[in-house]
Amino acid sequence: MAPVTLDLGVYFASQALFQPRHLLFTLARYKFAAKLLADQGPMNILELGCAEGLGSVMLTENGNTVTAVDFDEESVAHAKRTLEGRVPITFQQDDFLGKSYGAFDAVVSLDVIEHIERTRENEFMQTIHGSLQPHGMCVVGTPNDTASEYASESSQIGHVNLFENDRLVALFQKYFQYVFSFGMNDEMAHTGFPAMRHYLMVLACHKKDLG
Protein backbone atom coordinates (compact mmCIF):
# COMPACT_ATOMS: atom_id res chain seq x y z
CA MET A 1 0.00 0.00 0.00
CA ALA A 2 1.30 3.45 -0.91
CA PRO A 3 1.99 5.84 1.98
CA VAL A 4 -1.03 7.91 3.01
CA THR A 5 -0.85 11.30 4.72
CA LEU A 6 -3.50 13.58 6.17
CA ASP A 7 -3.11 17.21 7.21
CA LEU A 8 -5.09 18.07 10.33
CA GLY A 9 -6.86 21.40 10.58
CA VAL A 10 -6.26 23.93 13.32
CA TYR A 11 -8.90 22.53 15.68
CA PHE A 12 -7.96 18.85 15.57
CA ALA A 13 -4.22 19.56 15.36
CA SER A 14 -4.39 21.67 18.52
CA GLN A 15 -6.30 18.89 20.26
CA ALA A 16 -3.77 16.27 19.16
CA LEU A 17 -0.88 18.38 20.45
CA PHE A 18 -2.32 19.95 23.59
CA GLN A 19 -5.47 17.99 24.55
CA PRO A 20 -4.97 14.46 23.19
CA ARG A 21 -7.40 12.96 25.69
CA HIS A 22 -10.15 15.28 24.48
CA LEU A 23 -9.44 14.23 20.89
CA LEU A 24 -9.84 10.61 21.99
CA PHE A 25 -13.16 11.42 23.66
CA THR A 26 -14.40 13.23 20.53
CA LEU A 27 -13.56 10.31 18.25
CA ALA A 28 -15.08 7.85 20.74
CA ARG A 29 -18.38 9.74 20.45
CA TYR A 30 -18.25 9.37 16.68
CA LYS A 31 -17.46 5.68 17.06
CA PHE A 32 -20.48 5.20 19.32
CA ALA A 33 -22.72 7.11 16.90
CA ALA A 34 -21.44 5.01 14.00
CA LYS A 35 -22.10 1.80 15.96
CA LEU A 36 -25.69 2.83 16.64
CA LEU A 37 -26.21 3.05 12.88
CA ALA A 38 -24.05 0.08 11.90
CA ASP A 39 -26.75 -2.59 11.51
CA GLN A 40 -28.92 -0.58 9.15
CA GLY A 41 -26.90 -1.29 6.00
CA PRO A 42 -25.46 1.41 3.72
CA MET A 43 -27.04 4.73 4.65
CA ASN A 44 -27.17 8.26 3.32
CA ILE A 45 -26.22 10.38 6.36
CA LEU A 46 -26.44 14.10 7.03
CA GLU A 47 -24.03 15.50 9.61
CA LEU A 48 -24.79 18.87 11.16
CA GLY A 49 -21.68 20.53 12.57
CA CYS A 50 -18.82 18.59 11.00
CA ALA A 51 -15.95 21.00 11.83
CA GLU A 52 -12.89 19.88 9.82
CA GLY A 53 -14.40 16.50 8.99
CA LEU A 54 -12.10 14.14 10.86
CA GLY A 55 -14.94 12.54 12.82
CA SER A 56 -17.13 12.52 9.71
CA VAL A 57 -14.85 9.88 8.20
CA MET A 58 -15.96 7.41 10.87
CA LEU A 59 -19.55 7.80 9.72
CA THR A 60 -18.65 6.46 6.26
CA GLU A 61 -18.10 2.94 7.60
CA ASN A 62 -20.34 0.14 6.27
CA GLY A 63 -20.68 1.80 2.89
CA ASN A 64 -22.36 4.98 4.14
CA THR A 65 -22.23 8.25 2.23
CA VAL A 66 -22.19 11.51 4.19
CA THR A 67 -23.22 15.09 3.50
CA ALA A 68 -21.47 17.18 6.15
CA VAL A 69 -22.49 20.77 6.88
CA ASP A 70 -20.86 23.40 9.07
CA PHE A 71 -21.20 27.17 9.33
CA ASP A 72 -17.42 27.76 9.67
CA GLU A 73 -15.90 28.61 6.28
CA GLU A 74 -12.31 27.84 7.27
CA SER A 75 -13.16 24.42 8.68
CA VAL A 76 -15.19 23.41 5.64
CA ALA A 77 -12.50 24.68 3.26
CA HIS A 78 -9.95 22.51 5.06
CA ALA A 79 -12.23 19.47 4.92
CA LYS A 80 -12.83 19.96 1.20
CA ARG A 81 -9.11 20.33 0.54
CA THR A 82 -7.94 17.32 2.56
CA LEU A 83 -10.82 14.82 2.52
CA GLU A 84 -13.30 15.39 -0.29
CA GLY A 85 -12.64 12.92 -3.12
CA ARG A 86 -10.74 10.55 -0.82
CA VAL A 87 -13.76 9.44 1.22
CA PRO A 88 -17.49 9.41 0.36
CA ILE A 89 -18.24 12.76 2.00
CA THR A 90 -19.53 15.99 0.48
CA PHE A 91 -18.81 19.06 2.60
CA GLN A 92 -20.98 22.16 2.57
CA GLN A 93 -20.63 25.51 4.32
CA ASP A 94 -23.98 26.81 5.52
CA ASP A 95 -25.95 28.08 8.50
CA PHE A 96 -28.22 25.06 8.68
CA LEU A 97 -30.75 26.24 11.28
CA GLY A 98 -34.30 25.91 10.03
CA LYS A 99 -33.29 24.43 6.66
CA SER A 100 -33.87 21.06 4.98
CA TYR A 101 -31.20 19.25 2.97
CA GLY A 102 -33.23 16.39 1.50
CA ALA A 103 -34.51 13.06 2.79
CA PHE A 104 -31.68 11.24 4.56
CA ASP A 105 -31.63 7.87 6.27
CA ALA A 106 -29.96 9.37 9.34
CA VAL A 107 -28.80 12.65 10.83
CA VAL A 108 -25.82 12.86 13.20
CA SER A 109 -24.88 15.95 15.21
CA LEU A 110 -22.33 15.85 18.02
CA ASP A 111 -21.27 18.76 20.23
CA VAL A 112 -23.48 21.25 18.39
CA ILE A 113 -26.80 21.89 20.11
CA GLU A 114 -25.11 23.30 23.23
CA HIS A 115 -23.74 26.14 21.05
CA ILE A 116 -27.22 27.11 19.79
CA GLU A 117 -29.22 29.65 21.78
CA ARG A 118 -32.21 28.12 23.52
CA THR A 119 -34.52 30.43 21.59
CA ARG A 120 -33.33 28.74 18.36
CA GLU A 121 -33.12 25.09 19.44
CA ASN A 122 -36.39 24.31 17.68
CA GLU A 123 -34.86 25.53 14.40
CA PHE A 124 -32.13 22.95 14.94
CA MET A 125 -34.78 20.29 15.49
CA GLN A 126 -36.68 21.44 12.40
CA THR A 127 -33.53 20.91 10.33
CA ILE A 128 -33.17 17.36 11.66
CA HIS A 129 -36.87 16.55 11.27
CA GLY A 130 -37.12 18.12 7.82
CA SER A 131 -34.03 16.34 6.50
CA LEU A 132 -35.08 12.77 7.36
CA GLN A 133 -37.09 10.13 5.59
CA PRO A 134 -40.27 9.13 7.47
CA HIS A 135 -38.57 6.17 9.17
CA GLY A 136 -35.15 7.80 9.46
CA MET A 137 -33.19 8.17 12.67
CA CYS A 138 -30.91 10.69 14.31
CA VAL A 139 -28.08 10.56 16.82
CA VAL A 140 -27.35 13.73 18.79
CA GLY A 141 -24.78 14.23 21.52
CA THR A 142 -24.10 17.07 23.95
CA PRO A 143 -22.35 17.63 27.30
CA ASN A 144 -24.52 17.05 30.37
CA ASP A 145 -25.37 20.20 32.31
CA THR A 146 -24.75 18.26 35.52
CA ALA A 147 -21.05 18.08 34.56
CA SER A 148 -20.70 21.72 33.51
CA GLU A 149 -18.88 22.76 36.69
CA TYR A 150 -15.95 20.58 35.59
CA ALA A 151 -15.73 22.07 32.09
CA SER A 152 -12.95 24.45 31.07
CA GLU A 153 -13.59 28.19 31.13
CA SER A 154 -13.60 28.36 27.33
CA SER A 155 -16.13 25.55 27.11
CA GLN A 156 -18.38 27.23 29.66
CA ILE A 157 -18.35 30.43 27.60
CA GLY A 158 -19.25 28.60 24.38
CA HIS A 159 -21.89 26.32 25.90
CA VAL A 160 -24.90 28.64 25.84
CA ASN A 161 -27.59 25.94 25.92
CA LEU A 162 -26.70 22.96 28.07
CA PHE A 163 -29.15 20.12 28.65
CA GLU A 164 -29.88 17.67 31.40
CA ASN A 165 -31.12 14.28 30.25
CA ASP A 166 -34.84 14.86 30.87
CA ARG A 167 -34.96 18.14 28.93
CA LEU A 168 -33.02 16.64 26.02
CA VAL A 169 -35.34 13.63 25.80
CA ALA A 170 -38.43 15.86 26.10
CA LEU A 171 -37.24 18.04 23.22
CA PHE A 172 -36.78 15.05 20.93
CA GLN A 173 -40.10 13.53 21.96
CA LYS A 174 -41.79 16.58 20.42
CA TYR A 175 -40.46 15.52 17.02
CA PHE A 176 -40.03 11.71 17.17
CA GLN A 177 -42.13 8.70 18.13
CA TYR A 178 -39.26 6.84 19.81
CA VAL A 179 -36.38 8.36 21.78
CA PHE A 180 -33.64 6.37 23.52
CA SER A 181 -31.10 8.01 25.82
CA PHE A 182 -27.52 6.97 26.39
CA GLY A 183 -24.44 8.60 27.81
CA MET A 184 -20.67 8.54 27.78
CA ASN A 185 -18.06 9.13 30.44
CA ASP A 186 -14.78 9.81 28.68
CA GLU A 187 -14.60 7.15 25.94
CA MET A 188 -16.92 4.66 27.67
CA ALA A 189 -20.64 4.23 27.00
CA HIS A 190 -22.77 4.85 30.11
CA THR A 191 -26.33 3.63 30.59
CA GLY A 192 -26.71 4.26 34.32
CA PHE A 193 -28.16 7.15 36.33
CA PRO A 194 -28.49 10.06 33.83
CA ALA A 195 -27.14 12.73 36.19
CA MET A 196 -23.83 10.85 36.35
CA ARG A 197 -23.32 10.85 32.59
CA HIS A 198 -20.75 13.44 31.58
CA TYR A 199 -22.01 13.37 28.00
CA LEU A 200 -25.56 12.77 26.79
CA MET A 201 -26.63 11.04 23.57
CA VAL A 202 -30.07 10.39 22.15
CA LEU A 203 -31.12 8.04 19.38
CA ALA A 204 -34.47 9.12 17.95
CA CYS A 205 -36.46 7.51 15.14
CA HIS A 206 -39.82 7.55 13.32
CA LYS A 207 -40.42 11.27 13.07
CA LYS A 208 -43.83 12.61 14.00
CA ASP A 209 -46.20 14.29 11.56
CA LEU A 210 -46.06 17.92 12.63
CA GLY A 211 -48.59 19.08 10.06
TORVO-893102 format. One line per 8 residues: number of its first residue (from 1); for each residue x, y, z of N, C-alpha, C, CB. Coordinates in steps of 0.1 Angstrom, whole numbers, plus 5000, padded with zeros to 4 digits. Atoms other than C-alpha are relative to their C-alpha. Glycine has a CB too. Example, Ala and Ser with C-alpha at 12.3 -4.5 7.8 and 13.67 -1.06 7.14 Angstrom:
BEGIN
1) 5009,4988,5000,5123,4955,5078,5009,5012,5000,4990,5000,5012  4991,4989,5000,5137,4989,5071,4992,5011,5008,5004,5005,4986
This chain:
BEGIN
1) 5008,4988,5000,5000,5000,5000,5009,5012,5000,4990,5000,5012  4992,4988,5001,5013,5034,4991,4998,5008,5013,4996,5009,4988  5001,4992,4988,5020,5058,5020,4988,5010,4999,5013,5008,5002  5011,4991,5000,4990,5079,5030,5002,5011,5011,4986,4992,5003  4999,4989,4991,4991,5113,5047,4987,5008,5001,5012,5009,4996  5012,4992,4998,4965,5136,5062,5004,5012,5008,4989,4992,5007  4997,4988,4993,4969,5172,5072,4988,5003,5009,5003,5012,4990  5011,4996,4991,4949,5181,5103,4998,5015,5000,5004,4995,5014
9) 5003,4986,4999,4931,5214,5106,5004,5006,5013,4986,5002,4997  4996,4993,4988,4937,5239,5133,4994,4994,5013,4997,5015,4999  5007,5005,4988,4911,5225,5157,5005,4987,5004,4985,5000,4997  4996,5013,4996,4920,5189,5156,5015,4999,5002,4996,4990,4989  4985,5000,4997,4958,5196,5154,5003,5005,5014,5007,5008,4989  4998,4994,4987,4956,5217,5185,4996,4990,5011,4993,5013,5002  5004,5010,4990,4937,5189,5203,5010,4989,5000,4987,4994,4996  4990,5011,5000,4962,5163,5192,5013,5004,5007,5004,4996,4985
17) 4988,4995,4994,4991,5184,5204,4998,5003,5015,5006,5012,4993  5001,4994,4987,4977,5200,5236,4989,4993,5008,4997,5014,4999  5011,5006,4993,4945,5180,5245,4997,4986,4994,4988,5009,5001  5002,5012,5007,4950,5145,5232,4989,4991,5006,5013,4991,5000  5011,5007,4994,4926,5130,5257,4986,5004,4995,5000,5001,5015  5013,4994,5005,4898,5153,5245,4998,4995,4985,5000,5015,5001  5001,5005,5014,4906,5142,5209,4995,4986,5000,5013,5001,4992  5004,5014,4998,4902,5106,5220,4985,5000,5003,5008,4993,5011
25) 5014,5000,4996,4868,5114,5237,4991,5004,4988,4998,5010,5011  5008,4996,5012,4856,5132,5205,4998,4989,4990,5007,5012,4994  5001,5011,5009,4864,5103,5183,4992,4988,5005,5015,4996,4996  5008,5010,4994,4849,5079,5207,4985,5002,4999,5004,4998,5015  5014,4997,5002,4816,5097,5204,4996,4997,4986,4998,5015,5004  5003,5003,5014,4817,5094,5167,5000,4984,4998,5011,5006,4990  5001,5014,5001,4825,5057,5171,4987,4994,5005,5012,4994,5007  5013,5005,4994,4795,5052,5193,4988,5003,4991,4998,5007,5014
33) 5010,4996,5009,4773,5071,5169,5000,4991,4988,5001,5015,4996  4999,5009,5012,4786,5050,5140,4995,4986,5003,5014,4999,4995  5005,5013,4995,4779,5018,5160,4985,4999,5001,5006,4996,5013  5015,5000,4999,4743,5028,5166,4993,4999,4987,4996,5013,5007  5005,5000,5013,4738,5031,5129,5005,4988,4992,5003,5012,4992  4992,5010,5008,4760,5001,5119,4991,4989,4994,5010,4994,5009  5007,5012,5005,4733,4974,5115,4989,5004,4990,4993,4993,5012  5010,4996,5009,4711,4994,5091,5003,4999,4986,4996,5015,5003
41) 4996,5001,5014,4731,4987,5060,5005,5014,4995,4989,4995,4991  4996,4987,5006,4745,5014,5037,4990,5011,5001,5005,4999,4985  5009,4989,4998,4730,5047,5046,5005,5013,4994,4998,5002,5016  4997,4986,5005,4728,5083,5033,4999,5009,5012,4991,5004,4988  5000,4993,4987,4738,5104,5064,5002,5015,4998,5011,4994,5009  4997,4986,4999,4736,5141,5070,5006,5003,5014,4986,5008,4999  4993,4996,4988,4760,5155,5096,4998,5015,5001,5015,4996,5001  5001,4986,4997,4752,5189,5112,5011,5004,5010,4986,5003,5005
49) 4989,4996,4991,4783,5205,5126,5012,4991,4998,4996,5001,5014  4989,5010,5003,4812,5186,5110,5014,5005,5003,4999,4996,4986  4987,4994,4998,4840,5210,5118,5010,4997,4988,5007,4995,5014  4990,5002,5011,4871,5199,5098,4999,4986,4994,5014,5002,5005  5004,5012,5007,4856,5165,5090,5007,4987,5004,5002,5002,4986  4993,5012,4995,4879,5141,5109,4990,4990,5005,5011,5004,5010  5009,5010,4995,4851,5125,5128,4990,4996,4990,4992,5007,5012  5009,5004,5011,4829,5125,5097,5004,4988,4993,4998,5012,4990
57) 4995,5012,5007,4851,5099,5082,4995,4987,5006,5016,5000,5000  5005,5012,4993,4840,5074,5109,4986,4997,4996,5002,5002,5015  5014,5003,5004,4804,5078,5097,4999,4993,4987,4993,5013,5000  5000,5006,5013,4814,5065,5063,5001,4984,5000,5010,5006,4991  4998,5015,4999,4819,5029,5076,4987,4993,4995,5003,4996,5014  5011,5009,5004,4797,5001,5063,4993,5005,4987,4989,5000,5010  5005,4996,5013,4793,5018,5029,4992,5012,5000,4993,4989,4994  5009,4988,4999,4776,5050,5041,5006,5011,4992,4999,5004,5015
65) 4996,4987,5006,4778,5083,5022,4995,5011,5010,4994,5001,4986  5003,4990,4990,4778,5115,5042,5000,5014,4993,5011,5000,5011  5000,4986,5003,4768,5151,5035,5002,5007,5013,4986,5004,4993  4996,4994,4987,4785,5172,5062,5000,5015,4998,5015,4995,5003  5003,4985,5000,4775,5208,5069,5006,5006,5012,4985,5003,4998  4996,4992,4988,4791,5234,5091,5000,5015,4996,5015,4996,5004  5001,4985,5003,4788,5272,5093,5014,5006,4998,4993,5007,5011  4986,4994,4999,4826,5278,5097,5007,4998,4986,5008,4994,5011
73) 4994,5001,5013,4841,5286,5063,5014,4994,5000,5001,5014,4994  4986,5005,4999,4877,5278,5073,5000,4985,5002,5008,5008,5011  5001,5015,4997,4868,5244,5087,4996,4992,4988,4991,4997,5012  5005,5007,5012,4848,5234,5056,5010,5001,4989,4987,5006,4996  4990,4999,5010,4875,5247,5033,5011,4990,5002,5006,5014,4999  4989,5010,4997,4901,5225,5051,4995,4986,4997,5004,5001,5014  5005,5013,5003,4878,5195,5049,4999,4997,4985,4986,4998,5007  5000,5001,5014,4872,5200,5012,5013,4997,4994,4993,5012,4993
81) 4986,5001,5006,4909,5203,5005,5007,4987,5004,5009,5012,5006  4992,5012,4995,4921,5173,5026,4992,4987,4999,5004,5002,5014  5008,5013,4999,4892,5148,5025,4991,4998,4988,4992,5001,5013  5010,5002,5011,4867,5154,4997,5007,4993,4988,4993,5013,4996  4994,5008,5011,4874,5129,4969,5007,4988,5004,5008,5009,4992  4992,5011,4994,4893,5106,4992,4990,4990,5008,5011,5004,5009  5011,5008,4993,4862,5094,5012,4987,5005,4995,5002,5003,5016  5013,4997,5005,4825,5094,5004,4993,5011,5008,4992,4988,4999
89) 5005,4988,4993,4818,5128,5020,4999,5012,4991,5008,5003,5013  5001,4987,5006,4805,5160,5005,4998,5010,5011,4988,5000,4990  5000,4989,4990,4812,5191,5026,4993,5012,4995,5014,5003,5005  5008,4988,5004,4790,5222,5026,5001,5010,5011,4986,4996,4996  5000,4989,4990,4794,5255,5043,4986,5007,5000,5011,5010,4997  5013,4994,5000,4760,5268,5055,4996,5002,5015,4990,4991,4993  5007,4999,4987,4741,5281,5085,4987,4991,4999,4996,5015,5004  5010,5010,5003,4718,5251,5087,4987,5001,5008,5005,4986,5002
97) 5012,4999,4991,4692,5262,5113,4988,5003,4992,5003,5011,5010  5013,4998,5007,4657,5259,5100,4999,4996,4986,4996,5014,5001  5000,5004,5014,4667,5244,5067,4999,4985,4998,5013,5005,4993  5001,5014,5003,4661,5211,5050,5010,4997,4989,4986,4995,4996  4990,5004,5010,4688,5192,5030,4996,4988,4992,5013,4998,5007  5004,5012,5007,4668,5164,5015,4993,4990,5009,5012,4993,4993  5006,5010,4992,4655,5131,5028,5010,4989,5003,4988,4993,4992  4989,5009,4996,4683,5112,5046,4995,4989,5008,5011,5008,5007
105) 5003,5011,4991,4684,5079,5063,5003,5003,5014,5008,4987,4995  4996,4996,4987,4700,5094,5093,5007,5014,5001,5010,4989,5006  4993,4987,4997,4712,5127,5108,5008,4998,5013,4990,5011,5002  4991,5000,4988,4742,5129,5132,5005,5014,5003,5012,4990,4997  4995,4987,4996,4751,5159,5152,5006,4999,5014,4989,5011,4999  4993,5002,4987,4777,5158,5180,5006,5014,5004,5010,4989,4999  4994,4987,4995,4787,5188,5202,4996,5012,4993,5016,4998,5000  5005,4989,5008,4765,5212,5184,4989,5008,5007,4995,4996,4986
113) 5012,4993,4995,4732,5219,5201,5003,5009,5012,4990,4989,5004  4997,4992,4989,4749,5233,5232,5005,5014,4996,5010,4993,5009  4995,4987,5005,4763,5261,5211,4988,5009,4993,5011,4998,4989  5011,4993,5006,4728,5271,5198,4991,5006,5011,4992,4990,4991  5008,4993,4990,4708,5297,5218,4987,4992,5002,4997,5014,4996  5012,5008,4997,4678,5281,5235,4988,5005,4992,4997,5001,5015  5011,4995,5008,4655,5304,5216,5000,4995,4986,5001,5016,5000  4999,5005,5013,4667,5287,5184,5001,4985,4999,5012,5007,4992
121) 4998,5014,5000,4669,5251,5194,4989,4993,4992,4999,4995,5015  5010,5007,5008,4636,5243,5177,5003,5001,4985,4986,5006,5003  4996,4999,5014,4651,5255,5144,5010,4989,4997,5007,5014,4997  4991,5011,5002,4679,5230,5149,4992,4987,4999,5009,4999,5013  5008,5012,5001,4652,5203,5155,4993,4999,4987,4991,4999,5012  5007,5000,5013,4633,5214,5124,5009,4996,4989,4995,5014,4997  4990,5004,5011,4665,5209,5103,5001,4985,5001,5013,5007,5002  4999,5014,4999,4668,5174,5117,4988,4993,4994,5003,4995,5014
129) 5013,5006,5003,4631,5165,5113,4998,5002,4985,4989,5007,5008  5003,4998,5014,4629,5181,5078,5010,4994,4991,4999,5015,4998  4989,5006,5009,4660,5163,5065,5000,4985,5001,5013,5006,5004  5001,5014,4998,4649,5128,5074,4989,4994,4992,4999,4996,5014  5011,5008,5005,4629,5101,5056,4990,4997,5011,5006,4987,4993  5010,5003,4989,4597,5091,5075,5005,4991,5011,4988,4995,4994  4996,5009,4990,4614,5062,5092,5015,5001,5003,4998,4985,4995  4986,4997,4997,4648,5078,5095,5003,5001,5014,5005,5012,4992
137) 4996,4999,4986,4668,5082,5127,5011,5011,5001,5005,4986,5005  4989,4990,4997,4691,5107,5143,5007,4996,5013,4994,5014,5001  4992,5001,4988,4719,5106,5168,5006,5013,5004,5012,4989,4998  4996,4987,4996,4726,5137,5188,5007,4999,5013,4989,5010,5001  4993,5001,4988,4752,5142,5215,5004,5014,5005,5013,4992,4999  4997,4987,4994,4759,5171,5239,5005,4998,5015,4987,5009,5000  4996,5002,4986,4776,5176,5273,4989,5001,5010,5011,5011,5003  5010,4999,4989,4755,5171,5304,5002,5012,5008,5000,4987,5008
145) 5000,4988,4992,4746,5202,5323,5005,4997,5014,4987,5007,5001  4995,5003,4987,4753,5183,5355,5015,4999,5001,4993,4986,5004  4986,5000,4999,4789,5181,5346,5007,5013,4996,5006,4989,4990  4995,4987,5005,4793,5217,5335,5010,5007,5009,4989,5010,4998  4991,4993,4991,4811,5228,5367,5015,4995,4998,4996,4997,5014  4987,5005,5002,4840,5206,5356,5006,5004,4986,5000,4985,5001  4995,4996,5013,4843,5221,5321,5010,5011,5001,4988,5004,4991  4991,4990,5000,4870,5244,5311,4993,5014,4998,5010,4998,4988
153) 5006,4987,5001,4864,5282,5311,4996,5003,4986,5010,5011,5005  5004,4997,5014,4864,5284,5273,4988,4992,4996,5012,4996,4991  5012,5008,5003,4839,5255,5271,4987,5007,5006,5001,4986,5005  5012,4994,4993,4816,5272,5297,4995,5013,4992,5004,5004,5014  5003,4988,5007,4817,5304,5276,4992,4996,4987,5012,5009,4996  5007,5004,5012,4807,5286,5244,4988,4992,5001,5010,4992,4992  5012,5009,4998,4781,5263,5259,4989,5009,5005,5003,4989,5010  5011,4991,4997,4751,5286,5258,4987,4994,5003,4999,5011,4990
161) 5013,5007,4999,4724,5259,5259,5002,4986,5004,4992,5001,4987  4997,5013,4995,4733,5230,5281,4987,4993,5004,5010,5000,5012  5012,5008,4996,4708,5201,5287,5004,4990,5011,4996,4993,4987  5000,5012,4992,4701,5177,5314,4992,4989,4992,4994,5002,5014  5005,5011,5008,4689,5143,5302,4985,5001,4998,5002,4987,5007  5014,4999,5001,4652,5149,5309,4996,5010,4990,4993,5003,5013  5004,4990,5010,4650,5181,5289,5004,4997,4986,5007,5014,5004  4996,5005,5013,4670,5166,5260,4990,4990,4994,5014,4994,5001
169) 5009,5010,5004,4647,5136,5258,4986,5007,4997,4998,4989,5011  5013,4993,5002,4616,5159,5261,5000,5007,4987,4996,5009,5012  4999,4993,5013,4628,5180,5232,4998,4991,4988,5013,5008,4999  5001,5009,5012,4632,5151,5209,4987,4992,5000,5011,4989,5001  5013,5007,5000,4599,5135,5220,4989,5009,4993,4996,4997,5014  5009,4991,5008,4582,5166,5204,5000,4997,4985,5004,5014,5003  4998,5002,5015,4595,5155,5170,5001,4986,4996,5013,5007,4996  4998,5014,5003,4600,5117,5172,4991,4991,5008,5014,4996,5001
177) 5008,5010,4993,4579,5087,5181,5008,4993,5011,4994,4990,4991  4992,5009,4991,4607,5068,5198,5014,5008,5003,5003,4986,4994  4988,4993,4996,4636,5084,5218,5007,4991,5010,4997,5014,5005  4992,5008,4991,4664,5064,5235,5012,5008,5005,5004,4986,4993  4989,4992,4995,4689,5080,5258,5012,4991,5005,4995,5009,5012  4987,5006,4996,4725,5070,5264,5009,5010,5006,5007,4992,4988  4990,4990,4996,4756,5086,5278,5014,4995,4998,4997,5004,5015  4986,5004,5000,4793,5085,5278,5008,5008,5011,5007,5003,4986
185) 4991,4994,4991,4819,5091,5304,5014,4998,4994,4999,4994,5015  4988,5001,5008,4852,5098,5287,4997,4992,4987,5012,4993,5008  5002,5008,5013,4854,5071,5259,4991,4989,5003,5013,4996,4995  5008,5011,4996,4831,5047,5277,4985,5003,4999,5004,4994,5014  5014,4999,5000,4794,5042,5270,4994,4999,5014,4993,4990,4991  5006,4999,4987,4772,5049,5301,4985,4999,4999,5005,5012,5008  5014,5002,5000,4737,5036,5306,4993,5001,5014,4996,4987,4994  5005,4999,4987,4733,5043,5343,4992,5013,5003,5011,4998,5010
193) 5008,4989,4996,4718,5071,5363,5004,5013,4992,5004,5003,5015  4997,4989,5010,4715,5101,5338,5008,5011,5006,4987,5005,4995  4992,4989,4994,4729,5127,5362,5015,4998,5001,4994,5004,5014  4986,5004,4999,4762,5108,5363,5006,4999,4987,5001,4988,5009  4994,5001,5013,4767,5108,5326,5006,5014,4997,4989,4997,4989  4993,4988,5003,4793,5134,5316,4995,5006,4986,5015,4999,5000  5004,4996,5014,4780,5134,5280,4987,4992,4997,5011,4996,4990  5013,5005,5003,4744,5128,5268,4999,4997,4985,4989,5009,5004
201) 5003,5004,5014,4734,5110,5236,4985,4995,4999,5010,4990,4994  5014,5005,5003,4699,5104,5221,5000,4994,4987,4990,5011,5002  5003,5007,5013,4689,5080,5194,4985,5002,4998,5004,4985,4999  5014,4998,5003,4655,5091,5179,4996,4995,4987,4997,5015,5002  5004,5006,5013,4635,5075,5151,4985,5001,4999,5005,4985,4999  5014,4999,5004,4602,5075,5133,4995,5014,5004,4991,4990,5007  5004,4986,4997,4596,5113,5131,4985,5001,5000,5006,5009,4990  5014,4998,4999,4562,5126,5140,4995,5009,4988,4996,5007,5013
209) 5006,4991,5009,4538,5143,5116,4996,5013,5007,4987,4993,4993  5002,4987,4993,4539,5179,5126,4990,5009,4993,5013,5008,5002  5009,4992,5008,4514,5191,5101,4988,5004,5007,4996,4992,4987
